[in-house]
Amino acid sequence: MVKRLTAKKFNPRTSDVGDCGVNAAEGVDAINRSNYFSLRRCLMKRITIKDVAEKAGVSTAAVSYVLNGREGKVSEDTLAKIKQAISELNYIPDYSARSLASNRSNLIGVVIPQTEDQKQLLLENPFYSDLICGIESELRQHDYHIILSGVEKNKGYLDLTMQRNLDGAVIMGIFQESFYEDLKKVKMPIVLIDSYINDDNFKKIRIDDELGGYLATKHLIDNGHTNIALVTGTIRKDGVVEKRYLGYKRALQEANLFYNHDFVFEGSVSYEYGVEAGRQIAEQRQGITAVFATGDMMAFGAVNGLRDRGLTVPDDVSVIGFDDISLANIFIPKLTTVKQDVKARGVAAARYLMQVLEGKKELDHTVTLLPIEIVERETVKKIN
Protein backbone atom coordinates (compact mmCIF):
# COMPACT_ATOMS: atom_id res chain seq x y z
CA MET A 1 0.00 0.00 0.00
CA VAL A 2 1.36 3.46 -0.99
CA LYS A 3 1.31 6.04 1.76
CA ARG A 4 -0.82 9.12 0.95
CA LEU A 5 1.25 12.23 0.37
CA THR A 6 0.26 15.54 1.96
CA ALA A 7 0.13 18.87 0.16
CA LYS A 8 3.70 19.44 1.27
CA LYS A 9 6.11 18.46 -1.47
CA PHE A 10 8.43 15.53 -0.72
CA ASN A 11 11.93 14.85 -2.06
CA PRO A 12 13.99 11.72 -1.19
CA ARG A 13 16.82 13.98 -0.05
CA THR A 14 15.06 17.18 1.06
CA SER A 15 11.44 16.09 1.69
CA ASP A 16 10.19 17.73 -1.52
CA VAL A 17 8.57 15.74 -4.37
CA GLY A 18 8.70 18.68 -6.74
CA ASP A 19 11.81 17.24 -8.38
CA CYS A 20 9.90 14.02 -9.10
CA GLY A 21 7.38 15.79 -11.33
CA VAL A 22 4.37 15.09 -9.07
CA ASN A 23 1.90 17.63 -7.68
CA ALA A 24 1.63 16.42 -4.10
CA ALA A 25 -1.54 18.52 -3.50
CA GLU A 26 -3.38 16.06 -5.72
CA GLY A 27 -2.38 13.16 -3.45
CA VAL A 28 -1.04 9.77 -4.47
CA ASP A 29 -4.53 8.52 -5.37
CA ALA A 30 -4.54 10.99 -8.25
CA ILE A 31 -1.25 9.70 -9.62
CA ASN A 32 -1.65 7.41 -12.61
CA ARG A 33 0.34 4.19 -12.96
CA SER A 34 3.03 5.79 -15.12
CA ASN A 35 3.59 8.62 -12.67
CA TYR A 36 3.70 6.15 -9.77
CA PHE A 37 6.63 4.28 -11.25
CA SER A 38 8.37 7.55 -12.12
CA LEU A 39 8.01 8.55 -8.48
CA ARG A 40 9.30 5.19 -7.33
CA ARG A 41 12.40 5.49 -9.52
CA CYS A 42 12.98 8.98 -8.15
CA LEU A 43 12.68 7.80 -4.56
CA MET A 44 15.16 5.01 -5.29
CA LYS A 45 17.69 7.38 -6.86
CA ARG A 46 21.22 6.70 -5.68
CA ILE A 47 22.46 9.09 -3.02
CA THR A 48 25.63 10.89 -4.12
CA ILE A 49 28.51 12.60 -2.37
CA LYS A 50 26.89 15.92 -3.33
CA ASP A 51 23.73 14.93 -1.44
CA VAL A 52 25.80 14.14 1.65
CA ALA A 53 27.55 17.50 1.42
CA GLU A 54 24.23 19.38 1.11
CA LYS A 55 22.71 17.47 4.02
CA ALA A 56 25.73 18.16 6.23
CA GLY A 57 26.12 21.75 5.07
CA VAL A 58 29.75 21.25 4.05
CA SER A 59 31.75 21.08 0.84
CA THR A 60 32.03 17.95 -1.33
CA ALA A 61 35.80 18.08 -0.78
CA ALA A 62 35.27 17.68 2.98
CA VAL A 63 33.06 14.66 2.40
CA SER A 64 35.63 13.22 0.00
CA TYR A 65 38.37 13.57 2.64
CA VAL A 66 36.29 11.61 5.14
CA LEU A 67 35.31 8.88 2.68
CA ASN A 68 38.94 8.36 1.68
CA GLY A 69 40.24 8.03 5.23
CA ARG A 70 41.73 11.54 5.45
CA GLU A 71 39.62 12.65 8.42
CA GLY A 72 42.47 14.79 9.75
CA LYS A 73 41.75 17.26 6.96
CA VAL A 74 38.44 18.31 8.55
CA SER A 75 37.41 19.58 11.98
CA GLU A 76 35.74 17.32 14.54
CA ASP A 77 32.50 19.26 14.15
CA THR A 78 32.54 18.83 10.36
CA LEU A 79 33.40 15.14 10.74
CA ALA A 80 30.42 14.62 13.04
CA LYS A 81 28.06 16.38 10.61
CA ILE A 82 29.29 14.29 7.67
CA LYS A 83 28.95 11.00 9.57
CA GLN A 84 25.45 11.95 10.68
CA ALA A 85 24.45 12.83 7.11
CA ILE A 86 25.88 9.55 5.80
CA SER A 87 23.87 7.66 8.41
CA GLU A 88 20.60 9.51 7.81
CA LEU A 89 20.84 9.21 4.04
CA ASN A 90 22.05 5.59 4.12
CA TYR A 91 24.83 6.65 1.78
CA ILE A 92 26.80 3.84 0.14
CA PRO A 93 30.10 4.86 -1.55
CA ASP A 94 30.31 4.27 -5.29
CA TYR A 95 33.44 2.12 -5.49
CA SER A 96 33.37 2.11 -9.29
CA ALA A 97 33.65 5.89 -9.38
CA ARG A 98 36.36 5.87 -6.72
CA SER A 99 38.25 3.29 -8.77
CA LEU A 100 38.21 5.52 -11.83
CA ALA A 101 39.35 8.53 -9.83
CA SER A 102 42.17 6.79 -7.99
CA ASN A 103 43.07 4.23 -10.67
CA ARG A 104 42.69 1.61 -7.92
CA SER A 105 39.88 -0.91 -7.62
CA ASN A 106 40.96 -2.60 -4.37
CA LEU A 107 40.28 -5.87 -6.17
CA ILE A 108 42.66 -8.83 -6.50
CA GLY A 109 41.95 -11.56 -9.02
CA VAL A 110 42.33 -15.17 -7.87
CA VAL A 111 42.46 -17.75 -10.66
CA ILE A 112 41.82 -21.47 -10.29
CA PRO A 113 42.81 -23.65 -13.26
CA GLN A 114 40.23 -25.91 -14.89
CA THR A 115 42.86 -28.37 -16.11
CA GLU A 116 41.08 -31.48 -14.89
CA ASP A 117 37.79 -32.91 -16.11
CA GLN A 118 35.88 -31.67 -13.06
CA LYS A 119 34.65 -28.07 -13.16
CA GLN A 120 34.07 -27.39 -9.47
CA LEU A 121 37.53 -27.68 -7.96
CA LEU A 122 36.76 -25.14 -5.24
CA LEU A 123 33.87 -27.26 -3.97
CA GLU A 124 35.43 -30.66 -4.61
CA ASN A 125 38.92 -30.11 -3.20
CA PRO A 126 39.38 -28.37 0.19
CA PHE A 127 42.96 -27.53 -0.84
CA TYR A 128 41.62 -24.59 -2.84
CA SER A 129 39.27 -23.51 -0.05
CA ASP A 130 42.15 -23.43 2.45
CA LEU A 131 44.37 -21.50 0.03
CA ILE A 132 41.70 -18.93 -0.79
CA CYS A 133 40.92 -18.54 2.91
CA GLY A 134 44.52 -17.46 3.48
CA ILE A 135 44.43 -14.99 0.58
CA GLU A 136 41.11 -13.44 1.59
CA SER A 137 41.94 -13.10 5.29
CA GLU A 138 45.13 -11.17 4.53
CA LEU A 139 43.55 -8.94 1.87
CA ARG A 140 40.62 -8.08 4.13
CA GLN A 141 43.01 -6.52 6.64
CA HIS A 142 44.00 -4.04 3.91
CA ASP A 143 40.42 -3.35 2.70
CA TYR A 144 40.96 -5.38 -0.47
CA HIS A 145 38.59 -7.94 -1.93
CA ILE A 146 38.96 -10.91 -4.27
CA ILE A 147 37.35 -11.80 -7.57
CA LEU A 148 37.47 -15.57 -7.94
CA SER A 149 37.62 -16.99 -11.44
CA GLY A 150 38.09 -20.38 -13.05
CA VAL A 151 39.90 -20.30 -16.39
CA GLU A 152 39.09 -23.01 -18.90
CA LYS A 153 41.69 -24.74 -21.03
CA ASN A 154 42.99 -22.56 -23.87
CA LYS A 155 41.31 -19.45 -22.41
CA GLY A 156 42.96 -16.16 -21.51
CA TYR A 157 42.64 -13.84 -18.53
CA LEU A 158 43.46 -10.52 -20.14
CA ASP A 159 39.85 -9.43 -20.79
CA LEU A 160 38.79 -9.95 -17.17
CA THR A 161 41.75 -8.02 -15.74
CA MET A 162 41.03 -5.08 -18.04
CA GLN A 163 37.26 -5.06 -17.47
CA ARG A 164 37.55 -5.23 -13.70
CA ASN A 165 40.58 -2.94 -13.40
CA LEU A 166 42.24 -5.43 -11.06
CA ASP A 167 45.14 -4.20 -8.92
CA GLY A 168 46.88 -7.59 -8.82
CA ALA A 169 46.35 -11.31 -9.25
CA VAL A 170 47.15 -14.69 -7.70
CA ILE A 171 47.32 -17.50 -10.27
CA MET A 172 47.15 -21.12 -9.12
CA GLY A 173 48.42 -24.10 -11.10
CA ILE A 174 49.77 -24.36 -14.62
CA PHE A 175 48.46 -22.94 -17.89
CA GLN A 176 49.51 -22.83 -21.50
CA GLU A 177 52.31 -20.48 -22.48
CA SER A 178 49.91 -18.09 -24.25
CA PHE A 179 48.11 -17.50 -20.95
CA TYR A 180 51.30 -16.16 -19.35
CA GLU A 181 52.09 -14.08 -22.43
CA ASP A 182 48.72 -12.34 -21.97
CA LEU A 183 49.50 -11.69 -18.30
CA LYS A 184 52.72 -9.90 -19.24
CA LYS A 185 50.67 -7.28 -21.07
CA VAL A 186 48.91 -6.25 -17.86
CA LYS A 187 50.78 -3.77 -15.72
CA MET A 188 50.06 -5.21 -12.28
CA PRO A 189 51.86 -7.42 -9.74
CA ILE A 190 51.16 -11.13 -10.18
CA VAL A 191 51.94 -14.10 -7.94
CA LEU A 192 52.07 -17.65 -9.29
CA ILE A 193 51.32 -20.52 -6.90
CA ASP A 194 52.30 -24.09 -7.80
CA SER A 195 53.91 -22.99 -11.05
CA TYR A 196 57.28 -24.10 -12.39
CA ILE A 197 57.17 -21.91 -15.49
CA ASN A 198 60.65 -20.73 -16.42
CA ASP A 199 59.85 -17.03 -16.62
CA ASP A 200 61.32 -14.21 -14.56
CA ASN A 201 58.34 -11.89 -15.04
CA PHE A 202 56.37 -13.23 -12.08
CA LYS A 203 56.70 -13.77 -8.36
CA LYS A 204 56.41 -17.49 -7.48
CA ILE A 205 55.42 -19.05 -4.17
CA ARG A 206 55.52 -22.80 -3.81
CA ILE A 207 56.98 -25.75 -1.95
CA ASP A 208 59.64 -28.22 -3.09
CA ASP A 209 57.25 -30.76 -4.60
CA GLU A 210 60.00 -33.11 -5.72
CA LEU A 211 61.32 -33.24 -2.17
CA GLY A 212 57.79 -33.85 -0.90
CA GLY A 213 57.36 -36.83 -3.21
CA TYR A 214 60.73 -38.14 -2.11
CA LEU A 215 59.93 -37.76 1.61
CA ALA A 216 56.56 -39.50 1.26
CA THR A 217 58.03 -42.47 -0.58
CA LYS A 218 61.06 -42.68 1.72
CA HIS A 219 58.73 -42.73 4.74
CA LEU A 220 57.06 -45.84 3.31
CA ILE A 221 60.44 -47.42 2.51
CA ASP A 222 61.69 -46.67 6.05
CA ASN A 223 58.64 -48.57 7.33
CA GLY A 224 59.66 -51.68 5.38
CA HIS A 225 57.63 -51.25 2.19
CA THR A 226 59.26 -52.11 -1.16
CA ASN A 227 56.29 -52.52 -3.50
CA ILE A 228 54.86 -48.99 -3.49
CA ALA A 229 52.13 -47.81 -5.84
CA LEU A 230 51.73 -44.21 -6.94
CA VAL A 231 48.21 -42.76 -7.31
CA THR A 232 48.47 -39.45 -9.11
CA GLY A 233 46.87 -36.87 -11.34
CA THR A 234 47.90 -36.40 -14.96
CA ILE A 235 51.68 -36.06 -15.14
CA ARG A 236 52.37 -32.90 -17.13
CA LYS A 237 55.78 -31.45 -17.89
CA ASP A 238 56.91 -28.93 -15.27
CA GLY A 239 53.76 -29.41 -13.23
CA VAL A 240 53.39 -30.10 -9.50
CA VAL A 241 52.34 -33.69 -10.14
CA GLU A 242 55.42 -34.39 -12.26
CA LYS A 243 57.70 -33.06 -9.50
CA ARG A 244 56.10 -35.35 -6.90
CA TYR A 245 56.35 -38.26 -9.33
CA LEU A 246 60.07 -37.55 -9.81
CA GLY A 247 60.53 -37.52 -6.03
CA TYR A 248 58.84 -40.92 -5.86
CA LYS A 249 61.25 -42.29 -8.45
CA ARG A 250 64.28 -40.78 -6.70
CA ALA A 251 63.41 -42.43 -3.39
CA LEU A 252 63.03 -45.82 -5.11
CA GLN A 253 66.32 -45.41 -6.92
CA GLU A 254 68.13 -44.33 -3.76
CA ALA A 255 66.88 -47.48 -1.99
CA ASN A 256 67.85 -49.68 -4.98
CA LEU A 257 64.22 -50.61 -5.54
CA PHE A 258 62.87 -51.46 -9.00
CA TYR A 259 60.64 -48.83 -10.59
CA ASN A 260 57.57 -50.63 -11.95
CA HIS A 261 55.50 -48.58 -14.37
CA ASP A 262 52.52 -50.85 -13.64
CA PHE A 263 52.54 -49.46 -10.10
CA VAL A 264 51.75 -45.95 -11.38
CA PHE A 265 48.01 -45.18 -11.46
CA GLU A 266 47.53 -41.93 -13.35
CA GLY A 267 44.17 -40.16 -13.60
CA SER A 268 42.52 -37.01 -12.24
CA VAL A 269 43.25 -35.24 -8.96
CA SER A 270 39.96 -36.27 -7.36
CA TYR A 271 38.42 -38.41 -4.68
CA GLU A 272 36.59 -40.42 -7.35
CA TYR A 273 39.78 -41.39 -9.15
CA GLY A 274 41.35 -42.34 -5.82
CA VAL A 275 38.48 -44.79 -5.24
CA GLU A 276 38.94 -46.21 -8.73
CA ALA A 277 42.70 -46.62 -8.25
CA GLY A 278 42.25 -48.21 -4.82
CA ARG A 279 39.91 -50.80 -6.30
CA GLN A 280 42.35 -51.54 -9.13
CA ILE A 281 45.22 -51.97 -6.68
CA ALA A 282 43.16 -54.38 -4.56
CA GLU A 283 42.12 -56.40 -7.60
CA GLN A 284 45.58 -56.56 -9.20
CA ARG A 285 47.51 -56.54 -5.90
CA GLN A 286 50.88 -57.48 -7.49
CA GLY A 287 52.38 -57.61 -4.01
CA ILE A 288 51.69 -53.90 -3.39
CA THR A 289 51.82 -53.11 0.33
CA ALA A 290 51.77 -49.30 0.24
CA VAL A 291 50.34 -46.40 -1.75
CA PHE A 292 51.65 -42.86 -2.15
CA ALA A 293 48.84 -40.57 -3.34
CA THR A 294 50.03 -37.18 -4.61
CA GLY A 295 47.01 -35.43 -3.05
CA ASP A 296 45.00 -36.04 0.12
CA MET A 297 41.67 -36.25 -1.72
CA MET A 298 43.04 -39.11 -3.85
CA ALA A 299 44.41 -40.73 -0.69
CA PHE A 300 40.95 -40.65 0.92
CA GLY A 301 39.52 -42.24 -2.22
CA ALA A 302 42.25 -44.91 -2.33
CA VAL A 303 41.56 -45.92 1.29
CA ASN A 304 37.85 -46.35 0.55
CA GLY A 305 38.53 -48.09 -2.77
CA LEU A 306 40.73 -50.64 -1.00
CA ARG A 307 38.05 -51.06 1.65
CA ASP A 308 35.44 -51.68 -1.06
CA ARG A 309 37.47 -54.71 -2.13
CA GLY A 310 37.88 -56.10 1.36
CA LEU A 311 41.28 -54.65 2.30
CA THR A 312 41.93 -52.51 5.35
CA VAL A 313 44.29 -49.59 5.89
CA PRO A 314 46.92 -49.85 7.28
CA ASP A 315 46.76 -53.59 8.13
CA ASP A 316 46.69 -54.77 4.51
CA VAL A 317 47.92 -51.70 2.64
CA SER A 318 49.52 -48.50 3.97
CA VAL A 319 48.59 -45.12 2.44
CA ILE A 320 50.30 -41.73 2.61
CA GLY A 321 48.88 -38.53 1.12
CA PHE A 322 50.12 -35.05 0.30
CA ASP A 323 48.94 -31.56 1.44
CA ASP A 324 47.53 -32.17 4.96
CA ILE A 325 44.23 -30.49 4.17
CA SER A 326 41.82 -29.90 7.05
CA LEU A 327 40.02 -33.23 6.52
CA ALA A 328 43.20 -35.31 6.97
CA ASN A 329 42.93 -35.24 10.77
CA ILE A 330 39.19 -36.01 10.69
CA PHE A 331 39.17 -38.86 8.18
CA ILE A 332 38.99 -42.40 9.60
CA PRO A 333 41.64 -43.66 9.82
CA LYS A 334 43.50 -40.37 10.27
CA LEU A 335 45.72 -39.79 7.26
CA THR A 336 49.51 -39.83 7.35
CA THR A 337 50.58 -37.19 4.85
CA VAL A 338 53.12 -34.63 3.67
CA LYS A 339 52.18 -31.39 5.39
CA GLN A 340 52.35 -28.05 3.67
CA ASP A 341 50.71 -25.04 5.29
CA VAL A 342 48.22 -24.33 2.52
CA LYS A 343 46.65 -21.31 4.20
CA ALA A 344 50.11 -19.80 4.86
CA ARG A 345 50.84 -19.91 1.14
CA GLY A 346 47.72 -17.88 0.48
CA VAL A 347 48.67 -15.39 3.17
CA ALA A 348 52.20 -15.08 1.75
CA ALA A 349 50.86 -14.40 -1.76
CA ALA A 350 48.41 -11.74 -0.57
CA ARG A 351 50.97 -10.11 1.72
CA TYR A 352 53.45 -9.77 -1.14
CA LEU A 353 50.83 -8.07 -3.32
CA MET A 354 49.87 -5.66 -0.52
CA GLN A 355 53.49 -4.73 0.14
CA VAL A 356 54.03 -3.96 -3.55
CA LEU A 357 50.76 -2.04 -3.98
CA GLU A 358 51.37 -0.01 -0.82
CA GLY A 359 54.89 0.88 -1.94
CA LYS A 360 56.60 -1.03 0.87
CA LYS A 361 58.31 -3.50 -1.46
CA GLU A 362 59.73 -3.52 -4.96
CA LEU A 363 58.52 -6.03 -7.53
CA ASP A 364 60.24 -9.31 -6.70
CA HIS A 365 60.38 -12.07 -9.31
CA THR A 366 62.17 -14.62 -7.18
CA VAL A 367 60.88 -17.96 -5.89
CA THR A 368 59.78 -18.30 -2.26
CA LEU A 369 59.83 -21.88 -0.94
CA LEU A 370 57.71 -22.76 2.09
CA PRO A 371 58.56 -25.72 4.37
CA ILE A 372 57.09 -29.23 4.27
CA GLU A 373 57.19 -32.17 6.68
CA ILE A 374 55.78 -35.65 7.25
CA VAL A 375 52.84 -35.84 9.66
CA GLU A 376 52.47 -39.36 11.02
CA ARG A 377 48.96 -40.48 11.88
CA GLU A 378 47.22 -43.82 11.37
CA THR A 379 47.48 -44.99 7.75
CA VAL A 380 51.07 -46.28 7.55
CA LYS A 381 52.05 -49.57 9.18
CA LYS A 382 55.62 -50.74 9.78
CA ILE A 383 56.30 -54.16 8.28
CA ASN A 384 59.33 -56.48 8.36
C-alpha positions in Angstrom: 0.0 0.0 0.0 1.4 3.5 -1.0 1.3 6.0 1.8 -0.8 9.1 0.9 1.2 12.2 0.4 0.3 15.5 2.0 0.1 18.9 0.2 3.7 19.4 1.3 6.1 18.5 -1.5 8.4 15.5 -0.7 11.9 14.9 -2.1 14.0 11.7 -1.2 16.8 14.0 -0.1 15.1 17.2 1.1 11.4 16.1 1.7 10.2 17.7 -1.5 8.6 15.7 -4.4 8.7 18.7 -6.7 11.8 17.2 -8.4 9.9 14.0 -9.1 7.4 15.8 -11.3 4.4 15.1 -9.1 1.9 17.6 -7.7 1.6 16.4 -4.1 -1.5 18.5 -3.5 -3.4 16.1 -5.7 -2.4 13.2 -3.4 -1.0 9.8 -4.5 -4.5 8.5 -5.4 -4.5 11.0 -8.2 -1.2 9.7 -9.6 -1.7 7.4 -12.6 0.3 4.2 -13.0 3.0 5.8 -15.1 3.6 8.6 -12.7 3.7 6.2 -9.8 6.6 4.3 -11.3 8.4 7.5 -12.1 8.0 8.6 -8.5 9.3 5.2 -7.3 12.4 5.5 -9.5 13.0 9.0 -8.2 12.7 7.8 -4.6 15.2 5.0 -5.3 17.7 7.4 -6.9 21.2 6.7 -5.7 22.5 9.1 -3.0 25.6 10.9 -4.1 28.5 12.6 -2.4 26.9 15.9 -3.3 23.7 14.9 -1.4 25.8 14.1 1.7 27.6 17.5 1.4 24.2 19.4 1.1 22.7 17.5 4.0 25.7 18.2 6.2 26.1 21.8 5.1 29.8 21.2 4.1 31.8 21.1 0.8 32.0 18.0 -1.3 35.8 18.1 -0.8 35.3 17.7 3.0 33.1 14.7 2.4 35.6 13.2 0.0 38.4 13.6 2.6 36.3 11.6 5.1 35.3 8.9 2.7 38.9 8.4 1.7 40.2 8.0 5.2 41.7 11.5 5.5 39.6 12.6 8.4 42.5 14.8 9.8 41.7 17.3 7.0 38.4 18.3 8.5 37.4 19.6 12.0 35.7 17.3 14.5 32.5 19.3 14.1 32.5 18.8 10.4 33.4 15.1 10.7 30.4 14.6 13.0 28.1 16.4 10.6 29.3 14.3 7.7 28.9 11.0 9.6 25.4 12.0 10.7 24.5 12.8 7.1 25.9 9.5 5.8 23.9 7.7 8.4 20.6 9.5 7.8 20.8 9.2 4.0 22.1 5.6 4.1 24.8 6.7 1.8 26.8 3.8 0.1 30.1 4.9 -1.6 30.3 4.3 -5.3 33.4 2.1 -5.5 33.4 2.1 -9.3 33.6 5.9 -9.4 36.4 5.9 -6.7 38.2 3.3 -8.8 38.2 5.5 -11.8 39.3 8.5 -9.8 42.2 6.8 -8.0 43.1 4.2 -10.7 42.7 1.6 -7.9 39.9 -0.9 -7.6 41.0 -2.6 -4.4 40.3 -5.9 -6.2 42.7 -8.8 -6.5 41.9 -11.6 -9.0 42.3 -15.2 -7.9 42.5 -17.7 -10.7 41.8 -21.5 -10.3 42.8 -23.7 -13.3 40.2 -25.9 -14.9 42.9 -28.4 -16.1 41.1 -31.5 -14.9 37.8 -32.9 -16.1 35.9 -31.7 -13.1 34.7 -28.1 -13.2 34.1 -27.4 -9.5 37.5 -27.7 -8.0 36.8 -25.1 -5.2 33.9 -27.3 -4.0 35.4 -30.7 -4.6 38.9 -30.1 -3.2 39.4 -28.4 0.2 43.0 -27.5 -0.8 41.6 -24.6 -2.8 39.3 -23.5 -0.1 42.2 -23.4 2.4 44.4 -21.5 0.0 41.7 -18.9 -0.8 40.9 -18.5 2.9 44.5 -17.5 3.5 44.4 -15.0 0.6 41.1 -13.4 1.6 41.9 -13.1 5.3 45.1 -11.2 4.5 43.5 -8.9 1.9 40.6 -8.1 4.1 43.0 -6.5 6.6 44.0 -4.0 3.9 40.4 -3.4 2.7 41.0 -5.4 -0.5 38.6 -7.9 -1.9 39.0 -10.9 -4.3 37.4 -11.8 -7.6 37.5 -15.6 -7.9 37.6 -17.0 -11.4 38.1 -20.4 -13.1 39.9 -20.3 -16.4 39.1 -23.0 -18.9 41.7 -24.7 -21.0 43.0 -22.6 -23.9 41.3 -19.5 -22.4 43.0 -16.2 -21.5 42.6 -13.8 -18.5 43.5 -10.5 -20.1 39.9 -9.4 -20.8 38.8 -9.9 -17.2 41.7 -8.0 -15.7 41.0 -5.1 -18.0 37.3 -5.1 -17.5 37.5 -5.2 -13.7 40.6 -2.9 -13.4 42.2 -5.4 -11.1 45.1 -4.2 -8.9 46.9 -7.6 -8.8 46.4 -11.3 -9.3 47.2 -14.7 -7.7 47.3 -17.5 -10.3 47.1 -21.1 -9.1 48.4 -24.1 -11.1 49.8 -24.4 -14.6 48.5 -22.9 -17.9 49.5 -22.8 -21.5 52.3 -20.5 -22.5 49.9 -18.1 -24.2 48.1 -17.5 -21.0 51.3 -16.2 -19.3 52.1 -14.1 -22.4 48.7 -12.3 -22.0 49.5 -11.7 -18.3 52.7 -9.9 -19.2 50.7 -7.3 -21.1 48.9 -6.3 -17.9 50.8 -3.8 -15.7 50.1 -5.2 -12.3 51.9 -7.4 -9.7 51.2 -11.1 -10.2 51.9 -14.1 -7.9 52.1 -17.7 -9.3 51.3 -20.5 -6.9 52.3 -24.1 -7.8 53.9 -23.0 -11.0 57.3 -24.1 -12.4 57.2 -21.9 -15.5 60.7 -20.7 -16.4 59.8 -17.0 -16.6 61.3 -14.2 -14.6 58.3 -11.9 -15.0 56.4 -13.2 -12.1 56.7 -13.8 -8.4 56.4 -17.5 -7.5 55.4 -19.0 -4.2 55.5 -22.8 -3.8 57.0 -25.7 -2.0 59.6 -28.2 -3.1 57.2 -30.8 -4.6 60.0 -33.1 -5.7 61.3 -33.2 -2.2 57.8 -33.9 -0.9 57.4 -36.8 -3.2 60.7 -38.1 -2.1 59.9 -37.8 1.6 56.6 -39.5 1.3 58.0 -42.5 -0.6 61.1 -42.7 1.7 58.7 -42.7 4.7 57.1 -45.8 3.3 60.4 -47.4 2.5 61.7 -46.7 6.0 58.6 -48.6 7.3 59.7 -51.7 5.4 57.6 -51.3 2.2 59.3 -52.1 -1.2 56.3 -52.5 -3.5 54.9 -49.0 -3.5 52.1 -47.8 -5.8 51.7 -44.2 -6.9 48.2 -42.8 -7.3 48.5 -39.4 -9.1 46.9 -36.9 -11.3 47.9 -36.4 -15.0 51.7 -36.1 -15.1 52.4 -32.9 -17.1 55.8 -31.4 -17.9 56.9 -28.9 -15.3 53.8 -29.4 -13.2 53.4 -30.1 -9.5 52.3 -33.7 -10.1 55.4 -34.4 -12.3 57.7 -33.1 -9.5 56.1 -35.3 -6.9 56.4 -38.3 -9.3 60.1 -37.5 -9.8 60.5 -37.5 -6.0 58.8 -40.9 -5.9 61.3 -42.3 -8.4 64.3 -40.8 -6.7 63.4 -42.4 -3.4 63.0 -45.8 -5.1 66.3 -45.4 -6.9 68.1 -44.3 -3.8 66.9 -47.5 -2.0 67.9 -49.7 -5.0 64.2 -50.6 -5.5 62.9 -51.5 -9.0 60.6 -48.8 -10.6 57.6 -50.6 -11.9 55.5 -48.6 -14.4 52.5 -50.8 -13.6 52.5 -49.5 -10.1 51.7 -45.9 -11.4 48.0 -45.2 -11.5 47.5 -41.9 -13.3 44.2 -40.2 -13.6 42.5 -37.0 -12.2 43.2 -35.2 -9.0 40.0 -36.3 -7.4 38.4 -38.4 -4.7 36.6 -40.4 -7.3 39.8 -41.4 -9.2 41.3 -42.3 -5.8 38.5 -44.8 -5.2 38.9 -46.2 -8.7 42.7 -46.6 -8.3 42.2 -48.2 -4.8 39.9 -50.8 -6.3 42.4 -51.5 -9.1 45.2 -52.0 -6.7 43.2 -54.4 -4.6 42.1 -56.4 -7.6 45.6 -56.6 -9.2 47.5 -56.5 -5.9 50.9 -57.5 -7.5 52.4 -57.6 -4.0 51.7 -53.9 -3.4 51.8 -53.1 0.3 51.8 -49.3 0.2 50.3 -46.4 -1.7 51.6 -42.9 -2.1 48.8 -40.6 -3.3 50.0 -37.2 -4.6 47.0 -35.4 -3.1 45.0 -36.0 0.1 41.7 -36.3 -1.7 43.0 -39.1 -3.8 44.4 -40.7 -0.7 40.9 -40.7 0.9 39.5 -42.2 -2.2 42.3 -44.9 -2.3 41.6 -45.9 1.3 37.8 -46.3 0.5 38.5 -48.1 -2.8 40.7 -50.6 -1.0 38.0 -51.1 1.7 35.4 -51.7 -1.1 37.5 -54.7 -2.1 37.9 -56.1 1.4 41.3 -54.7 2.3 41.9 -52.5 5.4 44.3 -49.6 5.9 46.9 -49.9 7.3 46.8 -53.6 8.1 46.7 -54.8 4.5 47.9 -51.7 2.6 49.5 -48.5 4.0 48.6 -45.1 2.4 50.3 -41.7 2.6 48.9 -38.5 1.1 50.1 -35.0 0.3 48.9 -31.6 1.4 47.5 -32.2 5.0 44.2 -30.5 4.2 41.8 -29.9 7.0 40.0 -33.2 6.5 43.2 -35.3 7.0 42.9 -35.2 10.8 39.2 -36.0 10.7 39.2 -38.9 8.2 39.0 -42.4 9.6 41.6 -43.7 9.8 43.5 -40.4 10.3 45.7 -39.8 7.3 49.5 -39.8 7.4 50.6 -37.2 4.8 53.1 -34.6 3.7 52.2 -31.4 5.4 52.3 -28.0 3.7 50.7 -25.0 5.3 48.2 -24.3 2.5 46.7 -21.3 4.2 50.1 -19.8 4.9 50.8 -19.9 1.1 47.7 -17.9 0.5 48.7 -15.4 3.2 52.2 -15.1 1.7 50.9 -14.4 -1.8 48.4 -11.7 -0.6 51.0 -10.1 1.7 53.4 -9.8 -1.1 50.8 -8.1 -3.3 49.9 -5.7 -0.5 53.5 -4.7 0.1 54.0 -4.0 -3.5 50.8 -2.0 -4.0 51.4 0.0 -0.8 54.9 0.9 -1.9 56.6 -1.0 0.9 58.3 -3.5 -1.5 59.7 -3.5 -5.0 58.5 -6.0 -7.5 60.2 -9.3 -6.7 60.4 -12.1 -9.3 62.2 -14.6 -7.2 60.9 -18.0 -5.9 59.8 -18.3 -2.3 59.8 -21.9 -0.9 57.7 -22.8 2.1 58.6 -25.7 4.4 57.1 -29.2 4.3 57.2 -32.2 6.7 55.8 -35.6 7.3 52.8 -35.8 9.7 52.5 -39.4 11.0 49.0 -40.5 11.9 47.2 -43.8 11.4 47.5 -45.0 7.8 51.1 -46.3 7.6 52.1 -49.6 9.2 55.6 -50.7 9.8 56.3 -54.2 8.3 59.3 -56.5 8.4 
